[in-house]
């Protein structure tokens, strides 16, 4: 599931991408947090979801999406 919650806010995940990979999910969170323009990244290990706040003038939705997908199964 990918959802633009508001301009500059995204939720990512489908419940299965990181089910057995807590460490990989944390690695993805850390990598996303380092991207220029990302303001905040939260993870929910129960639902396997990311919540990302970002500045759309500095980074695109697609750039963040690619980073998340690079860590997903």
mmCIF file of the N, C-alpha and C atoms, coordinates in Angstrom:
data_MODEL
# 
_entry.id   MODEL 
# 
loop_
_atom_site.group_PDB 
_atom_site.id 
_atom_site.type_symbol 
_atom_site.label_atom_id 
_atom_site.label_alt_id 
_atom_site.label_comp_id 
_atom_site.label_asym_id 
_atom_site.label_entity_id 
_atom_site.label_seq_id 
_atom_site.pdbx_PDB_ins_code 
_atom_site.Cartn_x 
_atom_site.Cartn_y 
_atom_site.Cartn_z 
_atom_site.occupancy 
_atom_site.B_iso_or_equiv 
_atom_site.pdbx_formal_charge 
_atom_site.auth_seq_id 
_atom_site.auth_comp_id 
_atom_site.auth_asym_id 
_atom_site.auth_atom_id 
_atom_site.pdbx_PDB_model_num 
ATOM 1   N N  . UNK A 1 1  ? 0.841  -1.179  0.000  1.00 0.00 ? 1  UNK A N  1 
ATOM 2   C CA . UNK A 1 1  ? 0.000  0.000   0.000  1.00 0.00 ? 1  UNK A CA 1 
ATOM 3   C C  . UNK A 1 1  ? 0.885  1.241   0.000  1.00 0.00 ? 1  UNK A C  1 
ATOM 4   N N  . UNK A 1 2  ? 0.603  2.141   -0.875 1.00 0.00 ? 2  UNK A N  1 
ATOM 5   C CA . UNK A 1 2  ? 1.271  3.437   -0.907 1.00 0.00 ? 2  UNK A CA 1 
ATOM 6   C C  . UNK A 1 2  ? 0.188  4.484   -0.918 1.00 0.00 ? 2  UNK A C  1 
ATOM 7   N N  . UNK A 1 3  ? 0.300  5.442   -0.061 1.00 0.00 ? 3  UNK A N  1 
ATOM 8   C CA . UNK A 1 3  ? -0.747 6.453   0.032  1.00 0.00 ? 3  UNK A CA 1 
ATOM 9   C C  . UNK A 1 3  ? -0.128 7.805   0.324  1.00 0.00 ? 3  UNK A C  1 
ATOM 10  N N  . UNK A 1 4  ? -0.439 8.782   -0.520 1.00 0.00 ? 4  UNK A N  1 
ATOM 11  C CA . UNK A 1 4  ? -0.069 10.158  -0.210 1.00 0.00 ? 4  UNK A CA 1 
ATOM 12  C C  . UNK A 1 4  ? -1.129 10.663  0.749  1.00 0.00 ? 4  UNK A C  1 
ATOM 13  N N  . UNK A 1 5  ? -0.764 10.835  1.994  1.00 0.00 ? 5  UNK A N  1 
ATOM 14  C CA . UNK A 1 5  ? -1.708 11.270  3.010  1.00 0.00 ? 5  UNK A CA 1 
ATOM 15  C C  . UNK A 1 5  ? -2.019 12.745  2.823  1.00 0.00 ? 5  UNK A C  1 
ATOM 16  N N  . UNK A 1 6  ? -1.007 13.519  2.544  1.00 0.00 ? 6  UNK A N  1 
ATOM 17  C CA . UNK A 1 6  ? -1.130 14.955  2.268  1.00 0.00 ? 6  UNK A CA 1 
ATOM 18  C C  . UNK A 1 6  ? 0.121  15.331  1.488  1.00 0.00 ? 6  UNK A C  1 
ATOM 19  N N  . UNK A 1 7  ? 0.138  16.515  0.958  1.00 0.00 ? 7  UNK A N  1 
ATOM 20  C CA . UNK A 1 7  ? 1.340  16.945  0.264  1.00 0.00 ? 7  UNK A CA 1 
ATOM 21  C C  . UNK A 1 7  ? 2.508  16.872  1.237  1.00 0.00 ? 7  UNK A C  1 
ATOM 22  N N  . UNK A 1 8  ? 3.495  16.096  0.892  1.00 0.00 ? 8  UNK A N  1 
ATOM 23  C CA . UNK A 1 8  ? 4.659  15.961  1.755  1.00 0.00 ? 8  UNK A CA 1 
ATOM 24  C C  . UNK A 1 8  ? 4.556  14.857  2.783  1.00 0.00 ? 8  UNK A C  1 
ATOM 25  N N  . UNK A 1 9  ? 3.534  14.011  2.712  1.00 0.00 ? 9  UNK A N  1 
ATOM 26  C CA . UNK A 1 9  ? 3.381  12.916  3.663  1.00 0.00 ? 9  UNK A CA 1 
ATOM 27  C C  . UNK A 1 9  ? 2.977  11.646  2.921  1.00 0.00 ? 9  UNK A C  1 
ATOM 28  N N  . UNK A 1 10 ? 3.658  10.548  3.223  1.00 0.00 ? 10 UNK A N  1 
ATOM 29  C CA . UNK A 1 10 ? 3.383  9.272   2.555  1.00 0.00 ? 10 UNK A CA 1 
ATOM 30  C C  . UNK A 1 10 ? 3.312  8.159   3.595  1.00 0.00 ? 10 UNK A C  1 
ATOM 31  N N  . UNK A 1 11 ? 2.467  7.165   3.331  1.00 0.00 ? 11 UNK A N  1 
ATOM 32  C CA . UNK A 1 11 ? 2.495  5.908   4.081  1.00 0.00 ? 11 UNK A CA 1 
ATOM 33  C C  . UNK A 1 11 ? 2.839  4.808   3.086  1.00 0.00 ? 11 UNK A C  1 
ATOM 34  N N  . UNK A 1 12 ? 3.762  3.936   3.467  1.00 0.00 ? 12 UNK A N  1 
ATOM 35  C CA . UNK A 1 12 ? 4.195  2.825   2.622  1.00 0.00 ? 12 UNK A CA 1 
ATOM 36  C C  . UNK A 1 12 ? 4.013  1.523   3.364  1.00 0.00 ? 12 UNK A C  1 
ATOM 37  N N  . UNK A 1 13 ? 3.773  0.469   2.620  1.00 0.00 ? 13 UNK A N  1 
ATOM 38  C CA . UNK A 1 13 ? 3.774  -0.875  3.179  1.00 0.00 ? 13 UNK A CA 1 
ATOM 39  C C  . UNK A 1 13 ? 2.595  -1.672  2.678  1.00 0.00 ? 13 UNK A C  1 
ATOM 40  N N  . UNK A 1 14 ? 2.718  -2.976  2.751  1.00 0.00 ? 14 UNK A N  1 
ATOM 41  C CA . UNK A 1 14 ? 1.594  -3.824  2.384  1.00 0.00 ? 14 UNK A CA 1 
ATOM 42  C C  . UNK A 1 14 ? 1.385  -4.931  3.404  1.00 0.00 ? 14 UNK A C  1 
ATOM 43  N N  . UNK A 1 15 ? 2.080  -4.854  4.511  1.00 0.00 ? 15 UNK A N  1 
ATOM 44  C CA . UNK A 1 15 ? 1.939  -5.859  5.548  1.00 0.00 ? 15 UNK A CA 1 
ATOM 45  C C  . UNK A 1 15 ? 2.828  -7.069  5.361  1.00 0.00 ? 15 UNK A C  1 
ATOM 46  N N  . UNK A 1 16 ? 3.395  -7.261  4.182  1.00 0.00 ? 16 UNK A N  1 
ATOM 47  C CA . UNK A 1 16 ? 4.206  -8.451  3.937  1.00 0.00 ? 16 UNK A CA 1 
ATOM 48  C C  . UNK A 1 16 ? 5.647  -8.151  3.552  1.00 0.00 ? 16 UNK A C  1 
ATOM 49  N N  . UNK A 1 17 ? 5.920  -6.968  3.049  1.00 0.00 ? 17 UNK A N  1 
ATOM 50  C CA . UNK A 1 17 ? 7.254  -6.655  2.540  1.00 0.00 ? 17 UNK A CA 1 
ATOM 51  C C  . UNK A 1 17 ? 8.347  -6.886  3.573  1.00 0.00 ? 17 UNK A C  1 
ATOM 52  N N  . UNK A 1 18 ? 8.078  -6.595  4.828  1.00 0.00 ? 18 UNK A N  1 
ATOM 53  C CA . UNK A 1 18 ? 9.114  -6.665  5.859  1.00 0.00 ? 18 UNK A CA 1 
ATOM 54  C C  . UNK A 1 18 ? 8.697  -7.576  7.016  1.00 0.00 ? 18 UNK A C  1 
ATOM 55  N N  . UNK A 1 19 ? 7.748  -8.474  6.790  1.00 0.00 ? 19 UNK A N  1 
ATOM 56  C CA . UNK A 1 19 ? 7.156  -9.267  7.867  1.00 0.00 ? 19 UNK A CA 1 
ATOM 57  C C  . UNK A 1 19 ? 8.191  -9.922  8.777  1.00 0.00 ? 19 UNK A C  1 
ATOM 58  N N  . UNK A 1 20 ? 9.193  -10.563 8.223  1.00 0.00 ? 20 UNK A N  1 
ATOM 59  C CA . UNK A 1 20 ? 10.171 -11.282 9.041  1.00 0.00 ? 20 UNK A CA 1 
ATOM 60  C C  . UNK A 1 20 ? 11.529 -10.596 9.045  1.00 0.00 ? 20 UNK A C  1 
ATOM 61  N N  . UNK A 1 21 ? 11.552 -9.351  8.674  1.00 0.00 ? 21 UNK A N  1 
ATOM 62  C CA . UNK A 1 21 ? 12.819 -8.660  8.490  1.00 0.00 ? 21 UNK A CA 1 
ATOM 63  C C  . UNK A 1 21 ? 12.882 -7.351  9.279  1.00 0.00 ? 21 UNK A C  1 
ATOM 64  N N  . UNK A 1 22 ? 12.780 -7.424  10.591 1.00 0.00 ? 22 UNK A N  1 
ATOM 65  C CA . UNK A 1 22 ? 12.802 -6.229  11.426 1.00 0.00 ? 22 UNK A CA 1 
ATOM 66  C C  . UNK A 1 22 ? 14.058 -5.405  11.162 1.00 0.00 ? 22 UNK A C  1 
ATOM 67  N N  . UNK A 1 23 ? 15.187 -6.080  11.086 1.00 0.00 ? 23 UNK A N  1 
ATOM 68  C CA . UNK A 1 23 ? 16.456 -5.367  10.884 1.00 0.00 ? 23 UNK A CA 1 
ATOM 69  C C  . UNK A 1 23 ? 16.477 -4.653  9.531  1.00 0.00 ? 23 UNK A C  1 
ATOM 70  N N  . UNK A 1 24 ? 15.995 -5.316  8.487  1.00 0.00 ? 24 UNK A N  1 
ATOM 71  C CA . UNK A 1 24 ? 15.959 -4.694  7.157  1.00 0.00 ? 24 UNK A CA 1 
ATOM 72  C C  . UNK A 1 24 ? 15.029 -3.484  7.142  1.00 0.00 ? 24 UNK A C  1 
ATOM 73  N N  . UNK A 1 25 ? 13.932 -3.566  7.871  1.00 0.00 ? 25 UNK A N  1 
ATOM 74  C CA . UNK A 1 25 ? 13.006 -2.436  7.957  1.00 0.00 ? 25 UNK A CA 1 
ATOM 75  C C  . UNK A 1 25 ? 13.689 -1.245  8.634  1.00 0.00 ? 25 UNK A C  1 
ATOM 76  N N  . UNK A 1 26 ? 14.471 -1.517  9.672  1.00 0.00 ? 26 UNK A N  1 
ATOM 77  C CA . UNK A 1 26 ? 15.202 -0.439  10.351 1.00 0.00 ? 26 UNK A CA 1 
ATOM 78  C C  . UNK A 1 26 ? 16.297 0.137   9.455  1.00 0.00 ? 26 UNK A C  1 
ATOM 79  N N  . UNK A 1 27 ? 16.947 -0.705  8.671  1.00 0.00 ? 27 UNK A N  1 
ATOM 80  C CA . UNK A 1 27 ? 17.950 -0.215  7.720  1.00 0.00 ? 27 UNK A CA 1 
ATOM 81  C C  . UNK A 1 27 ? 17.299 0.694   6.683  1.00 0.00 ? 27 UNK A C  1 
ATOM 82  N N  . UNK A 1 28 ? 16.135 0.312   6.212  1.00 0.00 ? 28 UNK A N  1 
ATOM 83  C CA . UNK A 1 28 ? 15.403 1.137   5.245  1.00 0.00 ? 28 UNK A CA 1 
ATOM 84  C C  . UNK A 1 28 ? 15.004 2.463   5.875  1.00 0.00 ? 28 UNK A C  1 
ATOM 85  N N  . UNK A 1 29 ? 14.524 2.424   7.123  1.00 0.00 ? 29 UNK A N  1 
ATOM 86  C CA . UNK A 1 29 ? 14.130 3.653   7.815  1.00 0.00 ? 29 UNK A CA 1 
ATOM 87  C C  . UNK A 1 29 ? 15.315 4.603   7.929  1.00 0.00 ? 29 UNK A C  1 
ATOM 88  N N  . UNK A 1 30 ? 16.472 4.072   8.314  1.00 0.00 ? 30 UNK A N  1 
ATOM 89  C CA . UNK A 1 30 ? 17.670 4.904   8.465  1.00 0.00 ? 30 UNK A CA 1 
ATOM 90  C C  . UNK A 1 30 ? 18.100 5.500   7.120  1.00 0.00 ? 30 UNK A C  1 
ATOM 91  N N  . UNK A 1 31 ? 18.031 4.711   6.054  1.00 0.00 ? 31 UNK A N  1 
ATOM 92  C CA . UNK A 1 31 ? 18.416 5.203   4.723  1.00 0.00 ? 31 UNK A CA 1 
ATOM 93  C C  . UNK A 1 31 ? 17.466 6.290   4.242  1.00 0.00 ? 31 UNK A C  1 
ATOM 94  N N  . UNK A 1 32 ? 16.185 6.100   4.458  1.00 0.00 ? 32 UNK A N  1 
ATOM 95  C CA . UNK A 1 32 ? 15.190 7.102   4.051  1.00 0.00 ? 32 UNK A CA 1 
ATOM 96  C C  . UNK A 1 32 ? 15.395 8.392   4.832  1.00 0.00 ? 32 UNK A C  1 
ATOM 97  N N  . UNK A 1 33 ? 15.677 8.267   6.121  1.00 0.00 ? 33 UNK A N  1 
ATOM 98  C CA . UNK A 1 33 ? 15.873 9.444   6.971  1.00 0.00 ? 33 UNK A CA 1 
ATOM 99  C C  . UNK A 1 33 ? 17.059 10.291  6.513  1.00 0.00 ? 33 UNK A C  1 
ATOM 100 N N  . UNK A 1 34 ? 18.041 9.670   5.858  1.00 0.00 ? 34 UNK A N  1 
ATOM 101 C CA . UNK A 1 34 ? 19.230 10.394  5.398  1.00 0.00 ? 34 UNK A CA 1 
ATOM 102 C C  . UNK A 1 34 ? 19.013 11.130  4.078  1.00 0.00 ? 34 UNK A C  1 
ATOM 103 N N  . UNK A 1 35 ? 17.922 10.839  3.381  1.00 0.00 ? 35 UNK A N  1 
ATOM 104 C CA . UNK A 1 35 ? 17.670 11.493  2.095  1.00 0.00 ? 35 UNK A CA 1 
ATOM 105 C C  . UNK A 1 35 ? 17.419 12.986  2.292  1.00 0.00 ? 35 UNK A C  1 
ATOM 106 N N  . UNK A 1 36 ? 18.044 13.799  1.458  1.00 0.00 ? 36 UNK A N  1 
ATOM 107 C CA . UNK A 1 36 ? 17.848 15.244  1.530  1.00 0.00 ? 36 UNK A CA 1 
ATOM 108 C C  . UNK A 1 36 ? 16.387 15.573  1.234  1.00 0.00 ? 36 UNK A C  1 
ATOM 109 N N  . UNK A 1 37 ? 15.744 16.259  2.143  1.00 0.00 ? 37 UNK A N  1 
ATOM 110 C CA . UNK A 1 37 ? 14.346 16.629  1.970  1.00 0.00 ? 37 UNK A CA 1 
ATOM 111 C C  . UNK A 1 37 ? 13.389 15.818  2.827  1.00 0.00 ? 37 UNK A C  1 
ATOM 112 N N  . UNK A 1 38 ? 13.875 14.705  3.395  1.00 0.00 ? 38 UNK A N  1 
ATOM 113 C CA . UNK A 1 38 ? 13.033 13.910  4.295  1.00 0.00 ? 38 UNK A CA 1 
ATOM 114 C C  . UNK A 1 38 ? 13.103 14.547  5.678  1.00 0.00 ? 38 UNK A C  1 
ATOM 115 N N  . UNK A 1 39 ? 11.938 14.848  6.231  1.00 0.00 ? 39 UNK A N  1 
ATOM 116 C CA . UNK A 1 39 ? 11.861 15.533  7.514  1.00 0.00 ? 39 UNK A CA 1 
ATOM 117 C C  . UNK A 1 39 ? 11.683 14.574  8.682  1.00 0.00 ? 39 UNK A C  1 
ATOM 118 N N  . UNK A 1 40 ? 10.942 13.479  8.448  1.00 0.00 ? 40 UNK A N  1 
ATOM 119 C CA . UNK A 1 40 ? 10.629 12.557  9.540  1.00 0.00 ? 40 UNK A CA 1 
ATOM 120 C C  . UNK A 1 40 ? 10.257 11.200  8.952  1.00 0.00 ? 40 UNK A C  1 
ATOM 121 N N  . UNK A 1 41 ? 10.725 10.131  9.587  1.00 0.00 ? 41 UNK A N  1 
ATOM 122 C CA . UNK A 1 41 ? 10.358 8.770   9.183  1.00 0.00 ? 41 UNK A CA 1 
ATOM 123 C C  . UNK A 1 41 ? 9.986  8.000   10.437 1.00 0.00 ? 41 UNK A C  1 
ATOM 124 N N  . UNK A 1 42 ? 8.817  7.393   10.410 1.00 0.00 ? 42 UNK A N  1 
ATOM 125 C CA . UNK A 1 42 ? 8.389  6.521   11.505 1.00 0.00 ? 42 UNK A CA 1 
ATOM 126 C C  . UNK A 1 42 ? 8.093  5.152   10.923 1.00 0.00 ? 42 UNK A C  1 
ATOM 127 N N  . UNK A 1 43 ? 8.345  4.115   11.709 1.00 0.00 ? 43 UNK A N  1 
ATOM 128 C CA . UNK A 1 43 ? 8.005  2.762   11.284 1.00 0.00 ? 43 UNK A CA 1 
ATOM 129 C C  . UNK A 1 43 ? 7.080  2.141   12.310 1.00 0.00 ? 43 UNK A C  1 
ATOM 130 N N  . UNK A 1 44 ? 6.216  1.269   11.839 1.00 0.00 ? 44 UNK A N  1 
ATOM 131 C CA . UNK A 1 44 ? 5.350  0.496   12.713 1.00 0.00 ? 44 UNK A CA 1 
ATOM 132 C C  . UNK A 1 44 ? 5.654  -0.966  12.421 1.00 0.00 ? 44 UNK A C  1 
ATOM 133 N N  . UNK A 1 45 ? 6.317  -1.625  13.371 1.00 0.00 ? 45 UNK A N  1 
ATOM 134 C CA . UNK A 1 45 ? 6.744  -3.006  13.155 1.00 0.00 ? 45 UNK A CA 1 
ATOM 135 C C  . UNK A 1 45 ? 5.598  -4.000  13.279 1.00 0.00 ? 45 UNK A C  1 
ATOM 136 N N  . UNK A 1 46 ? 4.484  -3.576  13.803 1.00 0.00 ? 46 UNK A N  1 
ATOM 137 C CA . UNK A 1 46 ? 3.309  -4.450  13.880 1.00 0.00 ? 46 UNK A CA 1 
ATOM 138 C C  . UNK A 1 46 ? 2.616  -4.511  12.522 1.00 0.00 ? 46 UNK A C  1 
ATOM 139 N N  . UNK A 1 47 ? 2.422  -3.340  11.898 1.00 0.00 ? 47 UNK A N  1 
ATOM 140 C CA . UNK A 1 47 ? 1.732  -3.287  10.600 1.00 0.00 ? 47 UNK A CA 1 
ATOM 141 C C  . UNK A 1 47 ? 2.701  -3.298  9.419  1.00 0.00 ? 47 UNK A C  1 
ATOM 142 N N  . UNK A 1 48 ? 4.008  -3.194  9.704  1.00 0.00 ? 48 UNK A N  1 
ATOM 143 C CA . UNK A 1 48 ? 5.053  -3.167  8.676  1.00 0.00 ? 48 UNK A CA 1 
ATOM 144 C C  . UNK A 1 48 ? 4.871  -1.986  7.728  1.00 0.00 ? 48 UNK A C  1 
ATOM 145 N N  . UNK A 1 49 ? 4.582  -0.823  8.304  1.00 0.00 ? 49 UNK A N  1 
ATOM 146 C CA . UNK A 1 49 ? 4.328  0.388   7.528  1.00 0.00 ? 49 UNK A CA 1 
ATOM 147 C C  . UNK A 1 49 ? 5.373  1.458   7.850  1.00 0.00 ? 49 UNK A C  1 
ATOM 148 N N  . UNK A 1 50 ? 5.647  2.304   6.860  1.00 0.00 ? 50 UNK A N  1 
ATOM 149 C CA . UNK A 1 50 ? 6.471  3.497   7.018  1.00 0.00 ? 50 UNK A CA 1 
ATOM 150 C C  . UNK A 1 50 ? 5.559  4.713   6.908  1.00 0.00 ? 50 UNK A C  1 
ATOM 151 N N  . UNK A 1 51 ? 5.851  5.724   7.693  1.00 0.00 ? 51 UNK A N  1 
ATOM 152 C CA . UNK A 1 51 ? 5.171  7.013   7.592  1.00 0.00 ? 51 UNK A CA 1 
ATOM 153 C C  . UNK A 1 51 ? 6.281  8.033   7.362  1.00 0.00 ? 51 UNK A C  1 
ATOM 154 N N  . UNK A 1 52 ? 6.250  8.716   6.232  1.00 0.00 ? 52 UNK A N  1 
ATOM 155 C CA . UNK A 1 52 ? 7.337  9.618   5.848  1.00 0.00 ? 52 UNK A CA 1 
ATOM 156 C C  . UNK A 1 52 ? 6.799  11.024  5.630  1.00 0.00 ? 52 UNK A C  1 
ATOM 157 N N  . UNK A 1 53 ? 7.405  11.985  6.306  1.00 0.00 ? 53 UNK A N  1 
ATOM 158 C CA . UNK A 1 53 ? 7.118  13.395  6.048  1.00 0.00 ? 53 UNK A CA 1 
ATOM 159 C C  . UNK A 1 53 ? 8.317  13.954  5.294  1.00 0.00 ? 53 UNK A C  1 
ATOM 160 N N  . UNK A 1 54 ? 8.035  14.708  4.230  1.00 0.00 ? 54 UNK A N  1 
ATOM 161 C CA . UNK A 1 54 ? 9.122  15.211  3.392  1.00 0.00 ? 54 UNK A CA 1 
ATOM 162 C C  . UNK A 1 54 ? 8.751  16.553  2.782  1.00 0.00 ? 54 UNK A C  1 
ATOM 163 N N  . UNK A 1 55 ? 9.775  17.237  2.285  1.00 0.00 ? 55 UNK A N  1 
ATOM 164 C CA . UNK A 1 55 ? 9.599  18.515  1.600  1.00 0.00 ? 55 UNK A CA 1 
ATOM 165 C C  . UNK A 1 55 ? 9.528  18.229  0.103  1.00 0.00 ? 55 UNK A C  1 
ATOM 166 N N  . UNK A 1 56 ? 8.340  18.338  -0.523 1.00 0.00 ? 56 UNK A N  1 
ATOM 167 C CA . UNK A 1 56 ? 8.203  18.004  -1.938 1.00 0.00 ? 56 UNK A CA 1 
ATOM 168 C C  . UNK A 1 56 ? 8.992  18.925  -2.871 1.00 0.00 ? 56 UNK A C  1 
ATOM 169 N N  . UNK A 1 57 ? 9.493  20.031  -2.360 1.00 0.00 ? 57 UNK A N  1 
ATOM 170 C CA . UNK A 1 57 ? 10.333 20.903  -3.185 1.00 0.00 ? 57 UNK A CA 1 
ATOM 171 C C  . UNK A 1 57 ? 11.777 20.404  -3.236 1.00 0.00 ? 57 UNK A C  1 
ATOM 172 N N  . UNK A 1 58 ? 12.145 19.508  -2.302 1.00 0.00 ? 58 UNK A N  1 
ATOM 173 C CA . UNK A 1 58 ? 13.511 18.983  -2.255 1.00 0.00 ? 58 UNK A CA 1 
ATOM 174 C C  . UNK A 1 58 ? 13.620 17.537  -2.720 1.00 0.00 ? 58 UNK A C  1 
ATOM 175 N N  . UNK A 1 59 ? 12.566 16.756  -2.544 1.00 0.00 ? 59 UNK A N  1 
ATOM 176 C CA . UNK A 1 59 ? 12.604 15.342  -2.914 1.00 0.00 ? 59 UNK A CA 1 
ATOM 177 C C  . UNK A 1 59 ? 11.228 14.913  -3.407 1.00 0.00 ? 59 UNK A C  1 
ATOM 178 N N  . UNK A 1 60 ? 11.219 14.021  -4.370 1.00 0.00 ? 60 UNK A N  1 
ATOM 179 C CA . UNK A 1 60 ? 9.944  13.578  -4.943 1.00 0.00 ? 60 UNK A CA 1 
ATOM 180 C C  . UNK A 1 60 ? 9.428  12.318  -4.253 1.00 0.00 ? 60 UNK A C  1 
ATOM 181 N N  . UNK A 1 61 ? 8.145  12.119  -4.393 1.00 0.00 ? 61 UNK A N  1 
ATOM 182 C CA . UNK A 1 61 ? 7.493  10.901  -3.926 1.00 0.00 ? 61 UNK A CA 1 
ATOM 183 C C  . UNK A 1 61 ? 8.182  9.682   -4.537 1.00 0.00 ? 61 UNK A C  1 
ATOM 184 N N  . UNK A 1 62 ? 8.483  9.744   -5.834 1.00 0.00 ? 62 UNK A N  1 
ATOM 185 C CA . UNK A 1 62 ? 9.104  8.611   -6.530 1.00 0.00 ? 62 UNK A CA 1 
ATOM 186 C C  . UNK A 1 62 ? 10.487 8.283   -5.978 1.00 0.00 ? 62 UNK A C  1 
ATOM 187 N N  . UNK A 1 63 ? 11.256 9.282   -5.604 1.00 0.00 ? 63 UNK A N  1 
ATOM 188 C CA . UNK A 1 63 ? 12.589 9.034   -5.036 1.00 0.00 ? 63 UNK A CA 1 
ATOM 189 C C  . UNK A 1 63 ? 12.491 8.279   -3.719 1.00 0.00 ? 63 UNK A C  1 
ATOM 190 N N  . UNK A 1 64 ? 11.551 8.673   -2.892 1.00 0.00 ? 64 UNK A N  1 
ATOM 191 C CA . UNK A 1 64 ? 11.349 7.985   -1.611 1.00 0.00 ? 64 UNK A CA 1 
ATOM 192 C C  . UNK A 1 64 ? 10.832 6.573   -1.861 1.00 0.00 ? 64 UNK A C  1 
ATOM 193 N N  . UNK A 1 65 ? 9.904  6.453   -2.766 1.00 0.00 ? 65 UNK A N  1 
ATOM 194 C CA . UNK A 1 65 ? 9.324  5.147   -3.108 1.00 0.00 ? 65 UNK A CA 1 
ATOM 195 C C  . UNK A 1 65 ? 10.409 4.175   -3.581 1.00 0.00 ? 65 UNK A C  1 
ATOM 196 N N  . UNK A 1 66 ? 11.306 4.640   -4.431 1.00 0.00 ? 66 UNK A N  1 
ATOM 197 C CA . UNK A 1 66 ? 12.402 3.788   -4.915 1.00 0.00 ? 66 UNK A CA 1 
ATOM 198 C C  . UNK A 1 66 ? 13.280 3.311   -3.761 1.00 0.00 ? 66 UNK A C  1 
ATOM 199 N N  . UNK A 1 67 ? 13.557 4.196   -2.816 1.00 0.00 ? 67 UNK A N  1 
ATOM 200 C CA . UNK A 1 67 ? 14.394 3.821   -1.671 1.00 0.00 ? 67 UNK A CA 1 
ATOM 201 C C  . UNK A 1 67 ? 13.708 2.746   -0.837 1.00 0.00 ? 67 UNK A C  1 
ATOM 202 N N  . UNK A 1 68 ? 12.418 2.904   -0.570 1.00 0.00 ? 68 UNK A N  1 
ATOM 203 C CA . UNK A 1 68 ? 11.676 1.896   0.195  1.00 0.00 ? 68 UNK A CA 1 
ATOM 204 C C  . UNK A 1 68 ? 11.687 0.567   -0.556 1.00 0.00 ? 68 UNK A C  1 
ATOM 205 N N  . UNK A 1 69 ? 11.386 0.612   -1.839 1.00 0.00 ? 69 UNK A N  1 
ATOM 206 C CA . UNK A 1 69 ? 11.309 -0.616  -2.647 1.00 0.00 ? 69 UNK A CA 1 
ATOM 207 C C  . UNK A 1 69 ? 12.656 -1.334  -2.714 1.00 0.00 ? 69 UNK A C  1 
ATOM 208 N N  . UNK A 1 70 ? 13.752 -0.596  -2.638 1.00 0.00 ? 70 UNK A N  1 
ATOM 209 C CA . UNK A 1 70 ? 15.068 -1.237  -2.721 1.00 0.00 ? 70 UNK A CA 1 
ATOM 210 C C  . UNK A 1 70 ? 15.343 -2.132  -1.512 1.00 0.00 ? 70 UNK A C  1 
ATOM 211 N N  . UNK A 1 71 ? 14.632 -1.936  -0.414 1.00 0.00 ? 71 UNK A N  1 
ATOM 212 C CA . UNK A 1 71 ? 14.796 -2.758  0.781  1.00 0.00 ? 71 UNK A CA 1 
ATOM 213 C C  . UNK A 1 71 ? 13.718 -3.821  0.919  1.00 0.00 ? 71 UNK A C  1 
ATOM 214 N N  . UNK A 1 72 ? 12.658 -3.730  0.132  1.00 0.00 ? 72 UNK A N  1 
ATOM 215 C CA . UNK A 1 72 ? 11.536 -4.669  0.240  1.00 0.00 ? 72 UNK A CA 1 
ATOM 216 C C  . UNK A 1 72 ? 11.839 -5.963  -0.504 1.00 0.00 ? 72 UNK A C  1 
ATOM 217 N N  . UNK A 1 73 ? 11.195 -7.030  -0.088 1.00 0.00 ? 73 UNK A N  1 
ATOM 218 C CA . UNK A 1 73 ? 11.341 -8.327  -0.773 1.00 0.00 ? 73 UNK A CA 1 
ATOM 219 C C  . UNK A 1 73 ? 10.687 -8.267  -2.115 1.00 0.00 ? 73 UNK A C  1 
# 
